[in-house]
Amino acid sequence: MLAASWFVAYSAVLPLTQQVWGLSGREAGLIQSAFHLGYLVSLFVVGFIADHYGARRAYLVTGVAAWVAPILFVVFAHGFWSAYWLHLLTGLCQGGTYTPVLGLVNEHVERDRRGRAMGLVIGASSAGYALCLGLSAFVLGFAGWRAAIGAVAVLPLLAWIMSLAAMRSTPNVVHPRPAGEGALAALPAVFANRRGMLSILGYTCHNWELLGLWAWLPAFLTAALTAGGEGAQAAATAALALAAVTYVANIGGSILGGTMADRWGRTETILLWSCVSLVLSFSINWLVNAPAALLVLLACVYNFSAIADSSTHSTLLAESVPPHQVGVAFSVRSAIGFGAGVVSPVVFGWALDLAGGTRNAADPHAWGIAWATLGIGAALGPLATWKLRREKEG
């Protein structure tokens, strides 16, 4: 939970930095995407490290960089370019807090409980996002945006210190490879695994929608509250508190989705929740002028459904490849899936600009088009999962 808190720190203050630094929607989206770009590179590299040196060791060693980089961002980000490169750096330093953790769960939890365990991990991440937004909203009540994300930047350090104690007796497992197979040999093997690649395609569509949602939801709620008569600072503070409530819904979605995957089936669970979130991506988009209570309710349902299949995607992929290729499979998935997450917020912001959202922040037409880009990008996900399910039945 604490390690994941930085993931949405910039989103928490995006409306304020956009105003202070004079950023367009595209520029604001690019800064958010810089994190995802760095994150996907780090996930790709850390997957190989985890396979070669063990998941526990990879988590603890890379955890040092994960708490240093956010502090650098807080101190030195002062405009578009400095924020872009420093946010890229924070992303490059965060991969060790994700892939090795999934590997640890896959190694130490039996199959009939693994989906729920993955759900608890993803749920803890969602709790971290909620904690970030709630803490930011609290600090913004009496200080500026830099102090707000400064408070969040301390949390990854606390996470690393706690991990040193929590993993004292956790064995570091290095899965043996077949004789003569090098680390890079797993890469073409993963690409040749049809079930694994269908799972990765479904996850990529899932990420396009989810990361775009997380990047722009606080700004969307801020625009809605501003249209209702709130001032910019008050609207941003209230929007963060309301967005934090929607992230609490993520916790329930992650745990329920993982539990359903154990009891009902992996692909069935993904199909259900991906279709529900797809419907919402084309529904919430036109409602920026709706009552705040309705928007928060819909955002909670949207966040719940958008993340309910996340842990199941991870479980399904881990079970689709040999144990010694799990880290590389997650690396491939991260490069492709988070690559979509890099592009998604930029496309959202670009669509918002083109539709006139920069001129009128509460224009439902502009927000409608911007949110629709998430649904369009996510549309192939259920199809890939359906094909994966048909293959299993065949």
Buried (B, 14 or more C-beta within 10 A) or exposed (E): BBBBBBBBBBBBBBBBBBEBBEBBBBBBBBBBBBBBBBBBBBBBBBBBBBBBBBBBBBBBBBBBBBBBBBBBBBEEBEEBEBBBBBBBBBBBBBBBBBBBBBBBBBBBBEEEEBBBBBBBBBBBBBBBBBBBBBBBBBBBEEEBBBEBBBBBBBBBBEBBEEBEEEBEEBEBBBBEBEEEEEBEEBBEBBEEBEBBBBBBBBBBBBBBBBBBBBBBBBBBBBBBBBBEEBEBBBBBBBBBBBBBBBBBBBBBBBBBBBBBBBEEBBBBBBBBBBBBBBEBBBBBBBBBBBEBEEBBBBBBBBBBBBBBBBBBBBBBBBBBBBBBBBBBBBBBBBBBBBBBBBBBBBBBBBBBBBBEBBEBBBBBBBBBBBBBBBBBBBBBBBBBBBBBBEEEEE
